Amino acid sequence: MATAVIMPRQGQSVESCIITEWAKKKGDTVAVGDVLFSYETDKSSFDEKSEVAGTLLEVLAAEGDDVPCLEVVCIIGDAGEDISALIPKKDEAAPAAAPAPEAAPAPVAEAVAAPVAAPAAAPVATEATGDILRISPRAKKLALTAGADLSKVVATGPMGRIIERDVNALLDAGKTTTIEAVERFLAGERVVVEDAPEAEAVAAAPVKTTGGYTDVKITNIRKVIAKSMHASLSNMAQLTLNASFDATEIMAFRKSLKASGEALGMANITLNDIVLYAVAKTLKDHKDLNAHWLDDVMRVFDDVNLGIAVDTERGLMVPTLMAAQTMSLNELSANAKSLIKETQGGSISPDKLSGGTFTVTNLGSLGVESFTPVINPPQVAILGVCTITQRIKADGTTYPAMGLSLTFDHRALDGAPAARFLKDLCANLEHFSLLLAK
């Protein structure tokens, strides 16, 4: 009996996935456990393995297709088997529009005297129709973040629902508006934004080069990162404060752990783990930085859901360490390493890549002394961890100084509260043993 293979749902927030590669082609023999195709969400990549044996009778999506979750992707069965009942029925084509009435022929003299075409009417936005506007939470969030003009959207989700890929299509086409207009639209008003007639596109002149080059296709996750970072810098008033602290104590603590930590069950706790622990504990007293900016409200969180920026082969990802302030140093270290391993391996669930309230990004291992991290909206702050450098005290002795770069959204808080958090964080790291004793 033939079996339909559907696109899995990887996490509650995922609505569709992109097929990146087919490992089998139509007509191939398939065994249980064989990889059929690879696919990715906007955060992770996966392989879909066959749960049945047989022949790949039909392939219903190509590489690069964005396939809604739970939609049939391919069919496996016995050669020659009738699979017509398993092939999704395409929507019937819409009836052809009635032909426009023919215009009355213009007088010959008028046609000769007017060689210039009459100007075309200004394009008018197509308004969403129906009493109920259906839009998914992810699509709504993206539209509000990037200013997508929802009055021009073409909904492709079930029952006319606007989903994330519909908003992405608007952004790709450059159909944007103000955040205020999006908010009014979502509040129930049908806001129509009329575009000025677009100038005729002019092909760019080819750039002369003196050597070979390679065109690398932009991946889906790279596009998502690009849109998110651009929207972050476009919509926020970001400011970065830089400070440093004496890392003598945390380096000594780390050295003692390497020497005897294994016997105590605390092996392999890194300097990054120590910084994450200090951030989680310090944020409890600086809740304005552990918040989301939602335009008309500041959502301040009780738990510190700590985002950890992770460099992967596919791009930057930020898994979330939930309720980090409740963990011991050993627990935090183990959980952070598990999240990082899943993220770098490409097997992490998209649900673990959301819900962050504050993010830490560490470039210290790459020798960076200071940088400007970009906030992950709707969060209001992000901490950059820098490398350790040797500095000189007033008495001429040297000490190891670790730099910290805090970027915050000036709409959400002023410089003084942000500076106080940074000062307290430096103090907690300089006196780490006291922080552990609290």
C-alpha positions as MATLAB code, in Angstrom:
seq = 'MATAVIMPRQGQSVESCIITEWAKKKGDTVAVGDVLFSYETDKSSFDEKSEVAGTLLEVLAAEGDDVPCLEVVCIIGDAGEDISALIPKKDEAAPAAAPAPEAAPAPVAEAVAAPVAAPAAAPVATEATGDILRISPRAKKLALTAGADLSKVVATGPMGRIIERDVNALLDAGKTTTIEAVERFLAGERVVVEDAPEAEAVAAAPVKTTGGYTDVKITNIRKVIAKSMHASLSNMAQLTLNASFDATEIMAFRKSLKASGEALGMANITLNDIVLYAVAKTLKDHKDLNAHWLDDVMRVFDDVNLGIAVDTERGLMVPTLMAAQTMSLNELSANAKSLIKETQGGSISPDKLSGGTFTVTNLGSLGVESFTPVINPPQVAILGVCTITQRIKADGTTYPAMGLSLTFDHRALDGAPAARFLKDLCANLEHFSLLLAK';
ca = [
       0.000    0.000    0.000;
       1.409    3.395   -0.993;
       2.477    5.858    1.710;
       2.417    9.645    1.476;
       5.427   11.398    3.059;
       4.565   14.807    4.500;
       6.712   17.777    5.427;
       7.309   17.436    9.206;
       6.555   20.239   11.615;
       9.784   21.052   13.451;
       8.497   23.098   16.356;
       5.168   24.785   17.026;
       6.275   28.073   15.472;
       7.316   26.570   12.112;
       4.801   26.909    9.285;
       6.860   25.799    6.288;
      10.266   24.386    5.375;
      12.512   24.699    2.337;
      13.721   21.554    0.570;
      17.472   21.926    0.110;
      18.379   18.619   -1.552;
      16.807   15.383   -2.738;
      18.825   12.247   -1.900;
      16.450   10.060   -3.953;
      14.797   10.636   -7.290;
      11.561    9.350   -8.774;
      11.824    5.655   -9.537;
      14.578    4.930   -6.991;
      14.297    2.013   -4.590;
      13.930    3.126   -0.979;
      14.801    1.176    2.180;
      13.688    1.941    5.719;
      16.058    4.557    7.140;
      17.200    5.936    3.777;
      17.399    9.709    3.588;
      14.755   10.954    1.159;
      15.478   14.681    1.229;
      17.074   17.418    3.326;
      15.177   20.524    4.398;
      15.642   23.601    6.538;
      13.608   26.015    8.597;
      14.802   29.572    9.044;
      16.963   28.307   11.910;
      17.896   24.612   11.504;
      18.424   21.874    8.919;
      17.192   18.284    8.967;
      17.186   15.026    6.983;
      13.899   13.217    6.346;
      14.347    9.447    6.521;
      11.960    6.909    5.072;
       9.846    4.892    7.474;
       8.763    2.424    4.780;
      10.416    0.431    2.007;
       9.400    0.516   -1.648;
       9.809    2.668   -4.742;
       9.717    6.449   -4.849;
       6.668    6.750   -7.093;
       6.166   10.515   -7.094;
       8.019   13.661   -6.067;
       5.727   16.636   -5.483;
       8.212   19.365   -4.543;
      11.527   20.438   -6.030;
      14.750   21.623   -4.420;
      14.307   25.188   -3.265;
      10.539   24.898   -2.801;
       9.038   26.353    0.368;
       6.625   23.610    1.444;
       3.945   24.133    4.132;
       4.234   21.758    7.076;
       2.089   18.607    6.860;
       1.796   18.928    3.069;
       2.578   15.814    0.979;
       6.116   15.920   -0.419;
       6.498   12.511   -2.038;
       4.854    9.090   -2.291;
       6.429    5.665   -1.718;
       4.829    2.382   -2.765;
       5.060   -0.589   -5.130;
       5.986   -0.046   -8.767;
       2.882    0.497  -10.902;
       0.609    1.118   -7.909;
      -2.261    3.586   -8.299;
      -1.444    6.641   -6.182;
      -3.974    9.100   -7.581;
      -5.866    9.190   -4.282;
      -2.728   10.356   -2.440;
      -1.812   13.202   -4.777;
      -3.163   16.493   -3.383;
      -5.864   18.040   -5.539;
      -4.885   21.433   -6.879;
      -7.323   24.280   -6.421;
      -9.507   24.831   -9.430;
      -8.415   27.715  -11.538;
     -10.338   30.893  -10.957;
     -12.841   31.735  -13.702;
     -11.393   33.934  -16.376;
     -12.235   37.594  -16.008;
     -14.789   38.974  -18.413;
     -13.112   40.733  -21.319;
     -13.065   44.479  -21.014;
     -15.375   46.286  -23.435;
     -13.578   47.465  -26.523;
     -12.750   51.141  -26.551;
     -14.273   53.206  -29.294;
     -11.807   53.734  -32.123;
     -10.094   57.099  -31.918;
     -10.449   59.502  -34.830;
      -7.608   59.177  -37.292;
      -6.602   62.828  -37.018;
      -6.462   62.590  -33.225;
      -4.285   59.470  -33.403;
      -1.834   61.240  -35.694;
      -1.741   64.384  -33.576;
      -1.099   62.565  -30.293;
       1.930   60.269  -30.632;
       2.665   60.296  -26.869;
       0.770   57.658  -24.887;
      -1.581   58.886  -22.202;
      -0.180   58.491  -18.679;
      -1.186   55.290  -16.930;
      -3.407   55.579  -13.898;
      -1.574   55.513  -10.585;
      -1.540   51.980   -9.162;
      -3.888   51.405   -6.251;
      -3.127   48.980   -3.467;
      -5.287   45.883   -3.235;
      -6.991   45.832    0.138;
      -7.424   42.672    2.199;
     -11.005   41.468    1.936;
     -13.338   39.721    4.341;
     -14.553   40.541    7.828;
     -11.758   38.581    9.542;
      -8.064   39.161    8.983;
      -6.241   35.897    9.542;
      -2.521   36.195   10.233;
      -0.113   33.893   12.030;
       1.885   35.153   15.064;
       5.197   34.772   13.200;
       3.853   36.678   10.200;
       2.504   39.421   12.458;
       5.817   39.751   14.298;
       7.813   39.929   11.056;
       5.435   42.485    9.548;
       5.701   44.725   12.618;
       9.480   44.354   12.780;
      10.202   45.029    9.104;
       7.288   47.321    8.213;
       5.716   45.046    5.589;
       2.762   46.669    3.800;
       0.031   44.131    4.603;
      -2.479   45.977    2.429;
      -0.673   44.442   -0.565;
      -0.293   40.915    0.803;
      -1.329   37.786   -1.081;
      -2.311   35.228    1.556;
      -1.339   31.628    0.745;
      -2.031   29.950    4.089;
      -5.012   27.736    4.886;
      -8.389   29.537    4.730;
      -6.777   32.707    3.455;
      -4.391   32.987    6.400;
      -1.387   35.287    6.060;
       1.730   33.313    6.975;
       5.392   34.218    7.278;
       6.339   33.430    3.688;
       3.651   35.866    2.474;
       5.260   38.663    4.502;
       8.706   37.667    3.197;
       7.330   37.950   -0.345;
       6.263   41.545    0.416;
       9.711   42.389    1.772;
      11.470   40.770   -1.188;
       9.316   42.911   -3.493;
      10.135   46.066   -1.534;
       6.527   46.595   -0.441;
       7.060   48.271    2.909;
       5.427   51.026    4.902;
       5.709   52.580    8.359;
       5.385   50.548   11.542;
       2.463   52.792   12.520;
       0.619   51.892    9.306;
       1.113   48.192    9.993;
      -0.197   48.638   13.532;
      -3.304   50.451   12.243;
      -3.879   47.724    9.687;
      -3.612   45.008   12.312;
      -5.934   46.969   14.587;
      -8.710   46.590   12.019;
      -8.312   49.547    9.682;
      -7.688   48.831    6.007;
      -4.823   51.224    5.255;
      -4.040   51.665    1.570;
      -0.590   53.016    0.692;
      -0.375   54.106   -2.922;
       3.034   53.743   -4.473;
       4.401   56.280   -6.889;
       4.764   54.842  -10.399;
       8.011   52.969  -10.485;
      10.684   54.123  -12.842;
      11.605   51.676  -15.550;
      14.367   49.405  -14.290;
      17.721   49.993  -15.888;
      20.032   47.026  -16.216;
      23.241   47.500  -14.289;
      26.337   47.667  -16.389;
      28.528   44.605  -15.971;
      31.440   45.147  -13.637;
      34.814   44.530  -15.218;
      36.950   42.141  -13.212;
      40.507   40.970  -13.659;
      40.100   37.468  -12.261;
      37.689   34.628  -11.739;
      34.864   34.674   -9.237;
      32.253   32.382   -7.740;
      28.584   33.232   -7.207;
      27.432   31.713   -3.918;
      23.665   31.338   -3.520;
      22.301   33.133   -0.468;
      20.874   30.564    1.933;
      17.501   30.929    3.584;
      19.018   31.409    7.039;
      21.404   34.086    5.688;
      18.399   35.963    4.265;
      16.622   35.737    7.606;
      19.706   37.005    9.456;
      20.103   39.863    6.968;
      16.488   40.992    7.327;
      16.573   40.712   11.107;
      19.813   42.666   11.481;
      18.729   45.358    9.026;
      15.376   45.727   10.779;
      17.147   45.901   14.148;
      19.407   48.787   13.107;
      16.630   50.554   11.176;
      14.003   50.485   13.926;
      16.038   50.934   17.117;
      18.066   53.713   18.713;
      21.102   51.549   19.479;
      24.028   52.725   21.585;
      27.071   50.744   22.778;
      28.930   51.177   26.080;
      32.382   49.638   26.521;
      33.997   48.674   29.819;
      36.571   46.226   31.154;
      37.276   44.425   34.414;
      40.167   42.708   36.143;
      39.880   39.057   35.129;
      42.459   37.829   37.654;
      39.921   36.081   39.898;
      37.901   34.304   37.203;
      41.118   33.121   35.526;
      42.386   31.742   38.837;
      39.008   30.105   39.444;
      39.084   28.555   35.994;
      42.621   27.282   36.606;
      41.600   25.609   39.872;
      38.668   23.920   38.151;
      40.952   22.507   35.477;
      43.227   21.117   38.186;
      40.648   19.535   40.483;
      37.198   20.210   39.064;
      36.751   16.753   37.561;
      36.926   15.141   40.991;
      34.189   17.543   42.131;
      32.024   16.920   39.057;
      32.719   20.397   37.680;
      35.029   19.678   34.767;
      35.300   21.882   31.681;
      33.629   25.027   33.004;
      34.840   27.771   30.667;
      35.314   31.515   31.031;
      32.262   31.926   28.797;
      30.192   29.851   31.242;
      31.402   32.089   34.078;
      30.358   35.232   32.183;
      26.934   33.741   31.354;
      26.408   32.869   35.006;
      27.359   36.389   36.133;
      25.073   37.969   33.510;
      22.095   35.845   34.610;
      22.622   36.737   38.279;
      23.259   40.438   37.640;
      20.187   40.888   35.448;
      17.949   39.990   38.403;
      18.729   43.461   39.800;
      18.517   45.234   36.416;
      15.234   44.024   34.972;
      14.912   46.931   32.532;
      17.545   45.211   30.413;
      15.773   41.845   30.663;
      12.851   43.015   28.601;
      11.162   43.296   25.215;
      10.242   46.597   23.555;
       6.770   46.176   22.030;
       6.279   49.792   20.866;
       3.380   50.600   23.195;
       4.537   48.533   26.167;
       7.746   47.315   27.806;
       7.450   43.643   28.730;
       9.781   43.049   31.686;
      10.476   39.381   32.411;
      10.887   37.640   35.752;
      13.068   34.863   34.280;
      16.357   35.508   32.528;
      16.017   33.542   29.288;
      19.571   33.899   28.107;
      20.274   33.854   24.367;
      23.713   32.480   23.459;
      25.022   33.574   20.053;
      26.531   30.517   18.317;
      28.623   30.526   15.152;
      27.619   27.650   12.855;
      28.427   26.612    9.299;
      24.990   27.889    8.241;
      25.238   31.228   10.015;
      24.627   32.842   13.382;
      22.029   31.141   15.595;
      20.894   32.047   19.102;
      19.599   29.179   21.268;
      17.958   30.137   24.543;
      18.931   29.021   28.033;
      15.595   29.280   29.820;
      15.448   30.561   33.421;
      19.246   30.810   33.561;
      19.130   32.756   36.846;
      17.883   29.639   38.664;
      20.838   27.452   37.651;
      24.041   26.700   39.489;
      27.261   27.329   37.596;
      27.639   23.619   36.903;
      24.039   23.311   35.632;
      24.373   26.378   33.456;
      27.617   25.101   31.946;
      26.138   21.683   31.115;
      22.940   23.121   29.633;
      24.781   25.749   27.616;
      27.141   23.166   26.108;
      24.216   20.913   25.210;
      22.429   23.778   23.430;
      25.583   24.827   21.588;
      26.263   21.252   20.446;
      22.711   20.854   19.130;
      22.922   24.199   17.355;
      26.259   23.519   15.677;
      25.094   20.035   14.679;
      21.991   21.470   12.994;
      19.641   19.270   15.012;
      18.220   21.874   17.398;
      14.461   22.393   17.507;
      13.336   25.856   16.366;
      11.424   26.160   19.632;
      14.782   26.304   21.449;
      15.831   29.249   19.276;
      13.130   31.585   20.540;
      11.979   33.178   23.778;
      15.227   34.967   24.643;
      15.084   38.051   26.873;
      18.795   39.032   26.735;
      21.651   37.823   24.534;
      25.376   37.275   25.054;
      27.779   37.045   22.102;
      31.439   36.152   22.646;
      34.197   37.066   20.181;
      36.990   36.902   22.731;
      38.458   33.690   21.332;
      38.965   35.503   18.010;
      41.066   38.254   19.575;
      38.443   41.014   19.320;
      39.118   43.770   21.867;
      35.930   45.794   21.354;
      32.914   45.640   19.036;
      29.321   46.746   18.561;
      26.931   43.793   18.858;
      23.520   44.214   17.193;
      20.402   43.705   19.314;
      18.099   40.795   18.534;
      14.612   42.438   18.539;
      12.361   42.701   20.441;
      15.072   42.401   23.123;
      16.434   45.717   24.375;
      20.080   44.798   24.997;
      22.927   42.471   24.048;
      26.321   41.948   25.668;
      29.495   41.423   23.681;
      32.354   39.581   25.408;
      35.839   40.544   24.234;
      39.317   39.082   24.512;
      41.667   39.409   27.487;
      44.489   41.965   27.189;
      47.273   42.921   29.571;
      46.958   46.368   31.121;
      49.114   48.366   33.552;
      47.996   49.539   36.995;
      49.100   52.800   38.602;
      51.797   50.981   40.557;
      53.319   49.606   37.352;
      52.068   46.031   37.713;
      50.070   44.380   34.954;
      46.732   42.601   35.132;
      44.505   40.671   32.660;
      41.586   42.863   31.534;
      38.528   41.439   29.804;
      36.447   43.844   27.707;
      32.636   43.957   27.650;
      30.542   45.774   25.014;
      26.899   46.437   25.937;
      24.527   47.583   23.195;
      21.137   48.808   24.402;
      18.018   50.316   22.850;
      17.908   53.976   23.886;
      14.148   54.002   23.322;
      13.744   51.511   26.160;
      16.226   52.867   28.697;
      18.729   55.638   29.216;
      22.491   55.454   29.375;
      22.757   55.614   33.195;
      20.732   52.411   33.910;
      22.659   50.568   31.201;
      25.964   51.815   32.636;
      24.940   50.720   36.153;
      24.270   47.194   34.901;
      27.645   47.109   33.188;
      29.360   48.400   36.337;
      27.670   45.800   38.569;
      28.464   43.032   36.095;
      32.150   43.989   36.101;
      32.145   44.056   39.913;
      30.508   40.614   40.110;
      33.091   39.169   37.729;
      36.005   40.773   39.600;
      34.681   39.267   42.859;
      33.278   36.048   41.404;
      33.714   33.991   44.568;
      31.418   36.407   46.412;
      28.819   36.093   43.620;
      28.924   32.293   43.980;
      28.343   32.648   47.727;
      25.129   34.696   47.305;
];
